[in-house]
Amino acid sequence: MSTSTITPDPKTIPKTVKSWKVIVLNDDFNTFQHVSNCLLKYIPQMTPDRAWNLTNQVHFEGQAIVWTGSLEQAELYHEQLSREGLTMAPLETA
């Protein structure tokens, strides 16, 4: 009886896709309402309650991860929030 080990072809193994974090930082000039409204406007599936909770986290903890996912989408949301005047951390891998 012979046993053999099958080695998978590297081309057929799914590559893991990195996730990226979009992080909003606390600052002294954006209002709670503005931050919350921006999150609602640009972050998919954001609810008013979640936006408000994240805004409070930004204020009280200094930052909040507001979205995690693909680099292309993270870059888009980061840019949109930056254009609205929010203070953003550089994108980080999750």
PyMOL Python script that loads the backbone (N, CA, C, O; Angstrom):
from pymol import cmd

cmd.read_pdbstr("""\
ATOM      1  N   MET A   1       0.850  -1.165   0.000  1.00  0.00           N
ATOM      2  CA  MET A   1       0.000   0.000   0.000  1.00  0.00           C
ATOM      3  C   MET A   1       0.899   1.233   0.000  1.00  0.00           C
ATOM      4  O   MET A   1       1.778   1.386   0.849  1.00  0.00           O
ATOM      5  N   SER A   2       0.659   2.094  -0.961  1.00  0.00           N
ATOM      6  CA  SER A   2       1.472   3.292  -1.109  1.00  0.00           C
ATOM      7  C   SER A   2       0.634   4.511  -0.783  1.00  0.00           C
ATOM      8  O   SER A   2      -0.525   4.612  -1.186  1.00  0.00           O
ATOM      9  N   THR A   3       1.224   5.422  -0.059  1.00  0.00           N
ATOM     10  CA  THR A   3       0.524   6.675   0.229  1.00  0.00           C
ATOM     11  C   THR A   3       1.307   7.800  -0.412  1.00  0.00           C
ATOM     12  O   THR A   3       2.537   7.782  -0.448  1.00  0.00           O
ATOM     13  N   SER A   4       0.589   8.760  -0.908  1.00  0.00           N
ATOM     14  CA  SER A   4       1.268   9.905  -1.502  1.00  0.00           C
ATOM     15  C   SER A   4       0.603  11.172  -0.979  1.00  0.00           C
ATOM     16  O   SER A   4      -0.583  11.193  -0.651  1.00  0.00           O
ATOM     17  N   THR A   5       1.392  12.201  -0.915  1.00  0.00           N
ATOM     18  CA  THR A   5       0.895  13.493  -0.477  1.00  0.00           C
ATOM     19  C   THR A   5       0.670  14.349  -1.707  1.00  0.00           C
ATOM     20  O   THR A   5       1.548  14.482  -2.560  1.00  0.00           O
ATOM     21  N   ILE A   6      -0.504  14.919  -1.787  1.00  0.00           N
ATOM     22  CA  ILE A   6      -0.809  15.793  -2.906  1.00  0.00           C
ATOM     23  C   ILE A   6      -0.483  17.214  -2.489  1.00  0.00           C
ATOM     24  O   ILE A   6      -0.999  17.713  -1.489  1.00  0.00           O
ATOM     25  N   THR A   7       0.364  17.851  -3.251  1.00  0.00           N
ATOM     26  CA  THR A   7       0.724  19.237  -2.977  1.00  0.00           C
ATOM     27  C   THR A   7      -0.130  20.120  -3.868  1.00  0.00           C
ATOM     28  O   THR A   7      -0.098  19.983  -5.091  1.00  0.00           O
ATOM     29  N   PRO A   8      -0.897  21.031  -3.264  1.00  0.00           N
ATOM     30  CA  PRO A   8      -1.761  21.877  -4.085  1.00  0.00           C
ATOM     31  C   PRO A   8      -0.948  22.836  -4.949  1.00  0.00           C
ATOM     32  O   PRO A   8       0.137  23.278  -4.570  1.00  0.00           O
ATOM     33  N   ASP A   9      -1.488  23.136  -6.089  1.00  0.00           N
ATOM     34  CA  ASP A   9      -0.877  24.099  -7.004  1.00  0.00           C
ATOM     35  C   ASP A   9      -1.042  25.495  -6.397  1.00  0.00           C
ATOM     36  O   ASP A   9      -2.167  25.892  -6.095  1.00  0.00           O
ATOM     37  N   PRO A  10       0.051  26.256  -6.208  1.00  0.00           N
ATOM     38  CA  PRO A  10      -0.053  27.589  -5.595  1.00  0.00           C
ATOM     39  C   PRO A  10      -0.994  28.526  -6.337  1.00  0.00           C
ATOM     40  O   PRO A  10      -1.562  29.437  -5.735  1.00  0.00           O
ATOM     41  N   LYS A  11      -1.166  28.311  -7.637  1.00  0.00           N
ATOM     42  CA  LYS A  11      -2.059  29.177  -8.413  1.00  0.00           C
ATOM     43  C   LYS A  11      -3.525  28.954  -8.065  1.00  0.00           C
ATOM     44  O   LYS A  11      -4.364  29.813  -8.335  1.00  0.00           O
ATOM     45  N   THR A  12      -3.839  27.804  -7.467  1.00  0.00           N
ATOM     46  CA  THR A  12      -5.234  27.503  -7.146  1.00  0.00           C
ATOM     47  C   THR A  12      -5.594  27.815  -5.698  1.00  0.00           C
ATOM     48  O   THR A  12      -6.760  27.729  -5.312  1.00  0.00           O
ATOM     49  N   ILE A  13      -4.597  28.177  -4.898  1.00  0.00           N
ATOM     50  CA  ILE A  13      -4.855  28.513  -3.500  1.00  0.00           C
ATOM     51  C   ILE A  13      -5.316  29.962  -3.437  1.00  0.00           C
ATOM     52  O   ILE A  13      -4.624  30.849  -3.939  1.00  0.00           O
ATOM     53  N   PRO A  14      -6.476  30.219  -2.829  1.00  0.00           N
ATOM     54  CA  PRO A  14      -6.938  31.610  -2.743  1.00  0.00           C
ATOM     55  C   PRO A  14      -5.961  32.450  -1.927  1.00  0.00           C
ATOM     56  O   PRO A  14      -5.489  32.033  -0.870  1.00  0.00           O
ATOM     57  N   LYS A  15      -5.675  33.621  -2.432  1.00  0.00           N
ATOM     58  CA  LYS A  15      -4.806  34.536  -1.707  1.00  0.00           C
ATOM     59  C   LYS A  15      -5.639  35.288  -0.683  1.00  0.00           C
ATOM     60  O   LYS A  15      -6.780  35.670  -0.941  1.00  0.00           O
ATOM     61  N   THR A  16      -5.047  35.491   0.474  1.00  0.00           N
ATOM     62  CA  THR A  16      -5.764  36.255   1.479  1.00  0.00           C
ATOM     63  C   THR A  16      -5.675  37.729   1.110  1.00  0.00           C
ATOM     64  O   THR A  16      -4.609  38.239   0.766  1.00  0.00           O
ATOM     65  N   VAL A  17      -6.791  38.384   1.188  1.00  0.00           N
ATOM     66  CA  VAL A  17      -6.859  39.801   0.862  1.00  0.00           C
ATOM     67  C   VAL A  17      -6.726  40.582   2.160  1.00  0.00           C
ATOM     68  O   VAL A  17      -7.431  40.323   3.135  1.00  0.00           O
ATOM     69  N   LYS A  18      -5.813  41.538   2.154  1.00  0.00           N
ATOM     70  CA  LYS A  18      -5.641  42.364   3.346  1.00  0.00           C
ATOM     71  C   LYS A  18      -6.848  43.262   3.520  1.00  0.00           C
ATOM     72  O   LYS A  18      -7.428  43.749   2.550  1.00  0.00           O
ATOM     73  N   SER A  19      -7.212  43.469   4.763  1.00  0.00           N
ATOM     74  CA  SER A  19      -8.238  44.452   5.096  1.00  0.00           C
ATOM     75  C   SER A  19      -7.536  45.708   5.583  1.00  0.00           C
ATOM     76  O   SER A  19      -6.466  45.649   6.190  1.00  0.00           O
ATOM     77  N   TRP A  20      -8.154  46.834   5.308  1.00  0.00           N
ATOM     78  CA  TRP A  20      -7.609  48.129   5.688  1.00  0.00           C
ATOM     79  C   TRP A  20      -8.601  48.852   6.587  1.00  0.00           C
ATOM     80  O   TRP A  20      -9.814  48.747   6.407  1.00  0.00           O
ATOM     81  N   LYS A  21      -8.065  49.591   7.559  1.00  0.00           N
ATOM     82  CA  LYS A  21      -8.899  50.312   8.519  1.00  0.00           C
ATOM     83  C   LYS A  21      -8.939  51.795   8.174  1.00  0.00           C
ATOM     84  O   LYS A  21      -7.909  52.412   7.907  1.00  0.00           O
ATOM     85  N   VAL A  22     -10.144  52.356   8.186  1.00  0.00           N
ATOM     86  CA  VAL A  22     -10.341  53.795   8.052  1.00  0.00           C
ATOM     87  C   VAL A  22     -10.584  54.316   9.462  1.00  0.00           C
ATOM     88  O   VAL A  22     -11.552  53.930  10.118  1.00  0.00           O
ATOM     89  N   ILE A  23      -9.696  55.198   9.924  1.00  0.00           N
ATOM     90  CA  ILE A  23      -9.724  55.656  11.314  1.00  0.00           C
ATOM     91  C   ILE A  23      -9.897  57.170  11.348  1.00  0.00           C
ATOM     92  O   ILE A  23      -9.137  57.912  10.727  1.00  0.00           O
ATOM     93  N   VAL A  24     -10.915  57.610  12.086  1.00  0.00           N
ATOM     94  CA  VAL A  24     -11.148  59.034  12.301  1.00  0.00           C
ATOM     95  C   VAL A  24     -10.533  59.402  13.653  1.00  0.00           C
ATOM     96  O   VAL A  24     -10.701  58.695  14.647  1.00  0.00           O
ATOM     97  N   LEU A  25      -9.813  60.532  13.658  1.00  0.00           N
ATOM     98  CA  LEU A  25      -9.159  61.010  14.878  1.00  0.00           C
ATOM     99  C   LEU A  25      -9.923  62.187  15.475  1.00  0.00           C
ATOM    100  O   LEU A  25     -10.603  62.926  14.763  1.00  0.00           O
ATOM    101  N   ASN A  26      -9.804  62.347  16.775  1.00  0.00           N
ATOM    102  CA  ASN A  26     -10.408  63.487  17.455  1.00  0.00           C
ATOM    103  C   ASN A  26      -9.646  64.763  17.089  1.00  0.00           C
ATOM    104  O   ASN A  26      -8.440  64.729  16.845  1.00  0.00           O
ATOM    105  N   ASP A  27     -10.355  65.867  17.056  1.00  0.00           N
ATOM    106  CA  ASP A  27      -9.727  67.173  16.845  1.00  0.00           C
ATOM    107  C   ASP A  27     -10.539  68.223  17.597  1.00  0.00           C
ATOM    108  O   ASP A  27     -11.560  67.911  18.211  1.00  0.00           O
ATOM    109  N   ASP A  28     -10.080  69.458  17.542  1.00  0.00           N
ATOM    110  CA  ASP A  28     -10.724  70.529  18.301  1.00  0.00           C
ATOM    111  C   ASP A  28     -11.660  71.389  17.466  1.00  0.00           C
ATOM    112  O   ASP A  28     -12.145  72.411  17.951  1.00  0.00           O
ATOM    113  N   PHE A  29     -11.924  71.003  16.229  1.00  0.00           N
ATOM    114  CA  PHE A  29     -12.730  71.898  15.397  1.00  0.00           C
ATOM    115  C   PHE A  29     -13.955  71.265  14.750  1.00  0.00           C
ATOM    116  O   PHE A  29     -14.874  71.998  14.386  1.00  0.00           O
ATOM    117  N   ASN A  30     -14.022  69.952  14.587  1.00  0.00           N
ATOM    118  CA  ASN A  30     -15.220  69.330  14.016  1.00  0.00           C
ATOM    119  C   ASN A  30     -16.248  69.067  15.113  1.00  0.00           C
ATOM    120  O   ASN A  30     -15.914  68.579  16.192  1.00  0.00           O
ATOM    121  N   THR A  31     -17.486  69.395  14.820  1.00  0.00           N
ATOM    122  CA  THR A  31     -18.556  69.161  15.791  1.00  0.00           C
ATOM    123  C   THR A  31     -18.998  67.701  15.749  1.00  0.00           C
ATOM    124  O   THR A  31     -18.760  66.995  14.769  1.00  0.00           O
ATOM    125  N   PHE A  32     -19.634  67.269  16.812  1.00  0.00           N
ATOM    126  CA  PHE A  32     -20.190  65.915  16.852  1.00  0.00           C
ATOM    127  C   PHE A  32     -21.126  65.714  15.667  1.00  0.00           C
ATOM    128  O   PHE A  32     -21.066  64.691  14.985  1.00  0.00           O
ATOM    129  N   GLN A  33     -21.988  66.691  15.427  1.00  0.00           N
ATOM    130  CA  GLN A  33     -22.981  66.560  14.365  1.00  0.00           C
ATOM    131  C   GLN A  33     -22.321  66.412  12.998  1.00  0.00           C
ATOM    132  O   GLN A  33     -22.763  65.606  12.180  1.00  0.00           O
ATOM    133  N   HIS A  34     -21.266  67.184  12.747  1.00  0.00           N
ATOM    134  CA  HIS A  34     -20.583  67.107  11.457  1.00  0.00           C
ATOM    135  C   HIS A  34     -19.942  65.733  11.253  1.00  0.00           C
ATOM    136  O   HIS A  34     -20.080  65.133  10.187  1.00  0.00           O
ATOM    137  N   VAL A  35     -19.247  65.240  12.266  1.00  0.00           N
ATOM    138  CA  VAL A  35     -18.611  63.926  12.169  1.00  0.00           C
ATOM    139  C   VAL A  35     -19.665  62.853  11.926  1.00  0.00           C
ATOM    140  O   VAL A  35     -19.509  62.015  11.038  1.00  0.00           O
ATOM    141  N   SER A  36     -20.716  62.878  12.698  1.00  0.00           N
ATOM    142  CA  SER A  36     -21.785  61.897  12.557  1.00  0.00           C
ATOM    143  C   SER A  36     -22.421  61.965  11.163  1.00  0.00           C
ATOM    144  O   SER A  36     -22.653  60.932  10.535  1.00  0.00           O
ATOM    145  N   ASN A  37     -22.699  63.168  10.689  1.00  0.00           N
ATOM    146  CA  ASN A  37     -23.296  63.334   9.354  1.00  0.00           C
ATOM    147  C   ASN A  37     -22.380  62.812   8.251  1.00  0.00           C
ATOM    148  O   ASN A  37     -22.850  62.200   7.292  1.00  0.00           O
ATOM    149  N   CYS A  38     -21.079  63.050   8.382  1.00  0.00           N
ATOM    150  CA  CYS A  38     -20.124  62.565   7.386  1.00  0.00           C
ATOM    151  C   CYS A  38     -20.087  61.034   7.353  1.00  0.00           C
ATOM    152  O   CYS A  38     -20.047  60.429   6.282  1.00  0.00           O
ATOM    153  N   LEU A  39     -20.102  60.423   8.526  1.00  0.00           N
ATOM    154  CA  LEU A  39     -20.108  58.956   8.577  1.00  0.00           C
ATOM    155  C   LEU A  39     -21.356  58.404   7.901  1.00  0.00           C
ATOM    156  O   LEU A  39     -21.287  57.433   7.148  1.00  0.00           O
ATOM    157  N   LEU A  40     -22.489  59.025   8.174  1.00  0.00           N
ATOM    158  CA  LEU A  40     -23.738  58.590   7.545  1.00  0.00           C
ATOM    159  C   LEU A  40     -23.709  58.773   6.034  1.00  0.00           C
ATOM    160  O   LEU A  40     -24.235  57.943   5.292  1.00  0.00           O
ATOM    161  N   LYS A  41     -23.103  59.848   5.586  1.00  0.00           N
ATOM    162  CA  LYS A  41     -23.075  60.173   4.164  1.00  0.00           C
ATOM    163  C   LYS A  41     -22.160  59.249   3.362  1.00  0.00           C
ATOM    164  O   LYS A  41     -22.493  58.877   2.237  1.00  0.00           O
ATOM    165  N   TYR A  42     -21.014  58.876   3.926  1.00  0.00           N
ATOM    166  CA  TYR A  42     -20.002  58.183   3.129  1.00  0.00           C
ATOM    167  C   TYR A  42     -19.759  56.714   3.462  1.00  0.00           C
ATOM    168  O   TYR A  42     -19.296  55.969   2.598  1.00  0.00           O
ATOM    169  N   ILE A  43     -20.051  56.282   4.659  1.00  0.00           N
ATOM    170  CA  ILE A  43     -19.747  54.898   5.041  1.00  0.00           C
ATOM    171  C   ILE A  43     -20.966  54.008   4.790  1.00  0.00           C
ATOM    172  O   ILE A  43     -22.031  54.252   5.356  1.00  0.00           O
ATOM    173  N   PRO A  44     -20.823  52.983   3.951  1.00  0.00           N
ATOM    174  CA  PRO A  44     -21.963  52.113   3.622  1.00  0.00           C
ATOM    175  C   PRO A  44     -22.556  51.430   4.856  1.00  0.00           C
ATOM    176  O   PRO A  44     -21.845  51.078   5.797  1.00  0.00           O
ATOM    177  N   GLN A  45     -23.852  51.256   4.823  1.00  0.00           N
ATOM    178  CA  GLN A  45     -24.625  50.600   5.889  1.00  0.00           C
ATOM    179  C   GLN A  45     -24.484  51.263   7.250  1.00  0.00           C
ATOM    180  O   GLN A  45     -24.759  50.636   8.273  1.00  0.00           O
ATOM    181  N   MET A  46     -24.062  52.512   7.277  1.00  0.00           N
ATOM    182  CA  MET A  46     -23.963  53.230   8.547  1.00  0.00           C
ATOM    183  C   MET A  46     -25.365  53.627   8.991  1.00  0.00           C
ATOM    184  O   MET A  46     -26.175  54.096   8.191  1.00  0.00           O
ATOM    185  N   THR A  47     -25.637  53.432  10.268  1.00  0.00           N
ATOM    186  CA  THR A  47     -26.923  53.846  10.835  1.00  0.00           C
ATOM    187  C   THR A  47     -26.699  55.089  11.688  1.00  0.00           C
ATOM    188  O   THR A  47     -25.576  55.343  12.124  1.00  0.00           O
ATOM    189  N   PRO A  48     -27.748  55.864  11.931  1.00  0.00           N
ATOM    190  CA  PRO A  48     -27.591  57.037  12.799  1.00  0.00           C
ATOM    191  C   PRO A  48     -27.047  56.684  14.189  1.00  0.00           C
ATOM    192  O   PRO A  48     -26.195  57.399  14.717  1.00  0.00           O
ATOM    193  N   ASP A  49     -27.525  55.603  14.774  1.00  0.00           N
ATOM    194  CA  ASP A  49     -27.040  55.211  16.106  1.00  0.00           C
ATOM    195  C   ASP A  49     -25.564  54.825  16.075  1.00  0.00           C
ATOM    196  O   ASP A  49     -24.796  55.229  16.948  1.00  0.00           O
ATOM    197  N   ARG A  50     -25.172  54.053  15.080  1.00  0.00           N
ATOM    198  CA  ARG A  50     -23.759  53.639  14.974  1.00  0.00           C
ATOM    199  C   ARG A  50     -22.867  54.858  14.717  1.00  0.00           C
ATOM    200  O   ARG A  50     -21.790  54.977  15.301  1.00  0.00           O
ATOM    201  N   ALA A  51     -23.316  55.758  13.845  1.00  0.00           N
ATOM    202  CA  ALA A  51     -22.533  56.973  13.559  1.00  0.00           C
ATOM    203  C   ALA A  51     -22.335  57.783  14.837  1.00  0.00           C
ATOM    204  O   ALA A  51     -21.239  58.278  15.101  1.00  0.00           O
ATOM    205  N   TRP A  52     -23.394  57.916  15.624  1.00  0.00           N
ATOM    206  CA  TRP A  52     -23.286  58.689  16.858  1.00  0.00           C
ATOM    207  C   TRP A  52     -22.362  58.000  17.864  1.00  0.00           C
ATOM    208  O   TRP A  52     -21.571  58.661  18.537  1.00  0.00           O
ATOM    209  N   ASN A  53     -22.464  56.670  17.967  1.00  0.00           N
ATOM    210  CA  ASN A  53     -21.583  55.921  18.872  1.00  0.00           C
ATOM    211  C   ASN A  53     -20.118  56.048  18.452  1.00  0.00           C
ATOM    212  O   ASN A  53     -19.243  56.223  19.299  1.00  0.00           O
ATOM    213  N   LEU A  54     -19.850  55.962  17.153  1.00  0.00           N
ATOM    214  CA  LEU A  54     -18.480  56.124  16.667  1.00  0.00           C
ATOM    215  C   LEU A  54     -17.975  57.546  16.907  1.00  0.00           C
ATOM    216  O   LEU A  54     -16.810  57.742  17.254  1.00  0.00           O
ATOM    217  N   THR A  55     -18.843  58.531  16.723  1.00  0.00           N
ATOM    218  CA  THR A  55     -18.469  59.920  16.974  1.00  0.00           C
ATOM    219  C   THR A  55     -18.091  60.104  18.444  1.00  0.00           C
ATOM    220  O   THR A  55     -17.110  60.781  18.750  1.00  0.00           O
ATOM    221  N   ASN A  56     -18.849  59.515  19.339  1.00  0.00           N
ATOM    222  CA  ASN A  56     -18.518  59.577  20.762  1.00  0.00           C
ATOM    223  C   ASN A  56     -17.193  58.869  21.045  1.00  0.00           C
ATOM    224  O   ASN A  56     -16.399  59.337  21.861  1.00  0.00           O
ATOM    225  N   GLN A  57     -16.957  57.751  20.377  1.00  0.00           N
ATOM    226  CA  GLN A  57     -15.691  57.032  20.553  1.00  0.00           C
ATOM    227  C   GLN A  57     -14.521  57.912  20.086  1.00  0.00           C
ATOM    228  O   GLN A  57     -13.488  57.976  20.753  1.00  0.00           O
ATOM    229  N   VAL A  58     -14.683  58.581  18.952  1.00  0.00           N
ATOM    230  CA  VAL A  58     -13.648  59.497  18.466  1.00  0.00           C
ATOM    231  C   VAL A  58     -13.356  60.541  19.540  1.00  0.00           C
ATOM    232  O   VAL A  58     -12.195  60.798  19.859  1.00  0.00           O
ATOM    233  N   HIS A  59     -14.391  61.136  20.091  1.00  0.00           N
ATOM    234  CA  HIS A  59     -14.219  62.205  21.077  1.00  0.00           C
ATOM    235  C   HIS A  59     -13.587  61.708  22.380  1.00  0.00           C
ATOM    236  O   HIS A  59     -12.623  62.296  22.870  1.00  0.00           O
ATOM    237  N   PHE A  60     -14.124  60.646  22.927  1.00  0.00           N
ATOM    238  CA  PHE A  60     -13.698  60.210  24.249  1.00  0.00           C
ATOM    239  C   PHE A  60     -12.458  59.318  24.258  1.00  0.00           C
ATOM    240  O   PHE A  60     -11.717  59.297  25.240  1.00  0.00           O
ATOM    241  N   GLU A  61     -12.226  58.572  23.158  1.00  0.00           N
ATOM    242  CA  GLU A  61     -11.063  57.677  23.102  1.00  0.00           C
ATOM    243  C   GLU A  61      -9.971  58.191  22.164  1.00  0.00           C
ATOM    244  O   GLU A  61      -8.880  57.623  22.112  1.00  0.00           O
ATOM    245  N   GLY A  62     -10.259  59.256  21.431  1.00  0.00           N
ATOM    246  CA  GLY A  62      -9.259  59.850  20.555  1.00  0.00           C
ATOM    247  C   GLY A  62      -9.284  59.363  19.124  1.00  0.00           C
ATOM    248  O   GLY A  62      -8.693  59.984  18.241  1.00  0.00           O
ATOM    249  N   GLN A  63      -9.968  58.251  18.888  1.00  0.00           N
ATOM    250  CA  GLN A  63     -10.067  57.707  17.531  1.00  0.00           C
ATOM    251  C   GLN A  63     -11.112  56.607  17.476  1.00  0.00           C
ATOM    252  O   GLN A  63     -11.516  56.054  18.499  1.00  0.00           O
ATOM    253  N   ALA A  64     -11.543  56.300  16.249  1.00  0.00           N
ATOM    254  CA  ALA A  64     -12.461  55.179  16.044  1.00  0.00           C
ATOM    255  C   ALA A  64     -12.242  54.614  14.653  1.00  0.00           C
ATOM    256  O   ALA A  64     -12.061  55.356  13.687  1.00  0.00           O
ATOM    257  N   ILE A  65     -12.261  53.295  14.563  1.00  0.00           N
ATOM    258  CA  ILE A  65     -12.238  52.624  13.268  1.00  0.00           C
ATOM    259  C   ILE A  65     -13.663  52.680  12.743  1.00  0.00           C
ATOM    260  O   ILE A  65     -14.571  52.095  13.335  1.00  0.00           O
ATOM    261  N   VAL A  66     -13.863  53.386  11.628  1.00  0.00           N
ATOM    262  CA  VAL A  66     -15.221  53.583  11.118  1.00  0.00           C
ATOM    263  C   VAL A  66     -15.567  52.650   9.970  1.00  0.00           C
ATOM    264  O   VAL A  66     -16.736  52.505   9.612  1.00  0.00           O
ATOM    265  N   TRP A  67     -14.538  52.008   9.387  1.00  0.00           N
ATOM    266  CA  TRP A  67     -14.781  51.057   8.300  1.00  0.00           C
ATOM    267  C   TRP A  67     -13.547  50.196   8.123  1.00  0.00           C
ATOM    268  O   TRP A  67     -12.425  50.659   8.331  1.00  0.00           O
ATOM    269  N   THR A  68     -13.750  48.941   7.738  1.00  0.00           N
ATOM    270  CA  THR A  68     -12.663  48.014   7.444  1.00  0.00           C
ATOM    271  C   THR A  68     -13.018  47.240   6.188  1.00  0.00           C
ATOM    272  O   THR A  68     -14.139  46.756   6.038  1.00  0.00           O
ATOM    273  N   GLY A  69     -12.047  47.128   5.286  1.00  0.00           N
ATOM    274  CA  GLY A  69     -12.291  46.368   4.061  1.00  0.00           C
ATOM    275  C   GLY A  69     -11.170  46.549   3.063  1.00  0.00           C
ATOM    276  O   GLY A  69     -10.024  46.796   3.438  1.00  0.00           O
ATOM    277  N   SER A  70     -11.506  46.425   1.782  1.00  0.00           N
ATOM    278  CA  SER A  70     -10.512  46.452   0.712  1.00  0.00           C
ATOM    279  C   SER A  70      -9.807  47.802   0.634  1.00  0.00           C
ATOM    280  O   SER A  70     -10.349  48.831   1.036  1.00  0.00           O
ATOM    281  N   LEU A  71      -8.591  47.772   0.108  1.00  0.00           N
ATOM    282  CA  LEU A  71      -7.791  48.992   0.009  1.00  0.00           C
ATOM    283  C   LEU A  71      -8.473  50.031  -0.871  1.00  0.00           C
ATOM    284  O   LEU A  71      -8.512  51.210  -0.518  1.00  0.00           O
ATOM    285  N   GLU A  72      -9.001  49.618  -1.989  1.00  0.00           N
ATOM    286  CA  GLU A  72      -9.636  50.572  -2.912  1.00  0.00           C
ATOM    287  C   GLU A  72     -10.786  51.318  -2.241  1.00  0.00           C
ATOM    288  O   GLU A  72     -10.883  52.540  -2.351  1.00  0.00           O
ATOM    289  N   GLN A  73     -11.646  50.596  -1.557  1.00  0.00           N
ATOM    290  CA  GLN A  73     -12.770  51.237  -0.859  1.00  0.00           C
ATOM    291  C   GLN A  73     -12.281  52.077   0.309  1.00  0.00           C
ATOM    292  O   GLN A  73     -12.790  53.173   0.544  1.00  0.00           O
ATOM    293  N   ALA A  74     -11.295  51.569   1.044  1.00  0.00           N
ATOM    294  CA  ALA A  74     -10.751  52.316   2.182  1.00  0.00           C
ATOM    295  C   ALA A  74     -10.173  53.650   1.712  1.00  0.00           C
ATOM    296  O   ALA A  74     -10.366  54.676   2.364  1.00  0.00           O
ATOM    297  N   GLU A  75      -9.469  53.635   0.590  1.00  0.00           N
ATOM    298  CA  GLU A  75      -8.909  54.878   0.052  1.00  0.00           C
ATOM    299  C   GLU A  75     -10.010  55.871  -0.303  1.00  0.00           C
ATOM    300  O   GLU A  75      -9.887  57.068  -0.044  1.00  0.00           O
ATOM    301  N   LEU A  76     -11.084  55.364  -0.897  1.00  0.00           N
ATOM    302  CA  LEU A  76     -12.206  56.220  -1.268  1.00  0.00           C
ATOM    303  C   LEU A  76     -12.829  56.865  -0.033  1.00  0.00           C
ATOM    304  O   LEU A  76     -12.993  58.084   0.004  1.00  0.00           O
ATOM    305  N   TYR A  77     -13.179  56.065   0.982  1.00  0.00           N
ATOM    306  CA  TYR A  77     -13.834  56.604   2.177  1.00  0.00           C
ATOM    307  C   TYR A  77     -12.897  57.552   2.927  1.00  0.00           C
ATOM    308  O   TYR A  77     -13.334  58.576   3.451  1.00  0.00           O
ATOM    309  N   HIS A  78     -11.615  57.210   2.977  1.00  0.00           N
ATOM    310  CA  HIS A  78     -10.623  58.057   3.632  1.00  0.00           C
ATOM    311  C   HIS A  78     -10.578  59.423   2.950  1.00  0.00           C
ATOM    312  O   HIS A  78     -10.594  60.456   3.619  1.00  0.00           O
ATOM    313  N   GLU A  79     -10.524  59.426   1.639  1.00  0.00           N
ATOM    314  CA  GLU A  79     -10.468  60.674   0.876  1.00  0.00           C
ATOM    315  C   GLU A  79     -11.749  61.490   1.065  1.00  0.00           C
ATOM    316  O   GLU A  79     -11.684  62.704   1.261  1.00  0.00           O
ATOM    317  N   GLN A  80     -12.896  60.844   1.007  1.00  0.00           N
ATOM    318  CA  GLN A  80     -14.168  61.555   1.160  1.00  0.00           C
ATOM    319  C   GLN A  80     -14.269  62.206   2.540  1.00  0.00           C
ATOM    320  O   GLN A  80     -14.661  63.368   2.653  1.00  0.00           O
ATOM    321  N   LEU A  81     -13.919  61.469   3.573  1.00  0.00           N
ATOM    322  CA  LEU A  81     -13.988  62.017   4.927  1.00  0.00           C
ATOM    323  C   LEU A  81     -12.960  63.132   5.115  1.00  0.00           C
ATOM    324  O   LEU A  81     -13.238  64.129   5.781  1.00  0.00           O
ATOM    325  N   SER A  82     -11.790  62.967   4.539  1.00  0.00           N
ATOM    326  CA  SER A  82     -10.765  64.018   4.598  1.00  0.00           C
ATOM    327  C   SER A  82     -11.255  65.297   3.939  1.00  0.00           C
ATOM    328  O   SER A  82     -11.061  66.387   4.476  1.00  0.00           O
ATOM    329  N   ARG A  83     -11.893  65.171   2.770  1.00  0.00           N
ATOM    330  CA  ARG A  83     -12.396  66.339   2.057  1.00  0.00           C
ATOM    331  C   ARG A  83     -13.447  67.088   2.853  1.00  0.00           C
ATOM    332  O   ARG A  83     -13.627  68.292   2.673  1.00  0.00           O
ATOM    333  N   GLU A  84     -14.144  66.381   3.736  1.00  0.00           N
ATOM    334  CA  GLU A  84     -15.151  67.010   4.590  1.00  0.00           C
ATOM    335  C   GLU A  84     -14.524  67.688   5.799  1.00  0.00           C
ATOM    336  O   GLU A  84     -15.220  68.320   6.594  1.00  0.00           O
ATOM    337  N   GLY A  85     -13.194  67.557   5.940  1.00  0.00           N
ATOM    338  CA  GLY A  85     -12.499  68.221   7.029  1.00  0.00           C
ATOM    339  C   GLY A  85     -12.237  67.364   8.252  1.00  0.00           C
ATOM    340  O   GLY A  85     -11.693  67.851   9.244  1.00  0.00           O
ATOM    341  N   LEU A  86     -12.621  66.078   8.196  1.00  0.00           N
ATOM    342  CA  LEU A  86     -12.352  65.210   9.343  1.00  0.00           C
ATOM    343  C   LEU A  86     -10.858  64.934   9.427  1.00  0.00           C
ATOM    344  O   LEU A  86     -10.170  64.867   8.408  1.00  0.00           O
ATOM    345  N   THR A  87     -10.365  64.775  10.641  1.00  0.00           N
ATOM    346  CA  THR A  87      -8.965  64.459  10.859  1.00  0.00           C
ATOM    347  C   THR A  87      -8.824  62.947  10.793  1.00  0.00           C
ATOM    348  O   THR A  87      -9.444  62.212  11.561  1.00  0.00           O
ATOM    349  N   MET A  88      -7.983  62.496   9.845  1.00  0.00           N
ATOM    350  CA  MET A  88      -7.881  61.070   9.566  1.00  0.00           C
ATOM    351  C   MET A  88      -6.492  60.545   9.890  1.00  0.00           C
ATOM    352  O   MET A  88      -5.487  61.222   9.670  1.00  0.00           O
ATOM    353  N   ALA A  89      -6.454  59.319  10.421  1.00  0.00           N
ATOM    354  CA  ALA A  89      -5.184  58.620  10.569  1.00  0.00           C
ATOM    355  C   ALA A  89      -4.831  58.025   9.217  1.00  0.00           C
ATOM    356  O   ALA A  89      -5.715  57.806   8.390  1.00  0.00           O
ATOM    357  N   PRO A  90      -3.548  57.760   8.978  1.00  0.00           N
ATOM    358  CA  PRO A  90      -3.189  57.045   7.748  1.00  0.00           C
ATOM    359  C   PRO A  90      -3.863  55.675   7.727  1.00  0.00           C
ATOM    360  O   PRO A  90      -4.124  55.093   8.780  1.00  0.00           O
ATOM    361  N   LEU A  91      -4.142  55.162   6.532  1.00  0.00           N
ATOM    362  CA  LEU A  91      -4.750  53.827   6.439  1.00  0.00           C
ATOM    363  C   LEU A  91      -3.805  52.806   7.049  1.00  0.00           C
ATOM    364  O   LEU A  91      -2.588  52.891   6.890  1.00  0.00           O
ATOM    365  N   GLU A  92      -4.388  51.834   7.752  1.00  0.00           N
ATOM    366  CA  GLU A  92      -3.618  50.759   8.383  1.00  0.00           C
ATOM    367  C   GLU A  92      -4.212  49.439   7.978  1.00  0.00           C
ATOM    368  O   GLU A  92      -5.407  49.342   7.697  1.00  0.00           O
ATOM    369  N   THR A  93      -3.365  48.406   7.946  1.00  0.00           N
ATOM    370  CA  THR A  93      -3.894  47.073   7.705  1.00  0.00           C
ATOM    371  C   THR A  93      -4.568  46.572   8.965  1.00  0.00           C
ATOM    372  O   THR A  93      -4.139  46.855  10.084  1.00  0.00           O
ATOM    373  N   ALA A  94      -5.626  45.828   8.753  1.00  0.00           N
ATOM    374  CA  ALA A  94      -6.406  45.305   9.888  1.00  0.00           C
ATOM    375  C   ALA A  94      -5.781  44.045  10.436  1.00  0.00           C
ATOM    376  O   ALA A  94      -6.297  43.465  11.391  1.00  0.00           O
TER     377      ALA A  94
END
""", "prot")
cmd.dss("prot")
cmd.show_as("cartoon", "prot")
cmd.util.cbc("prot")
cmd.orient("prot")
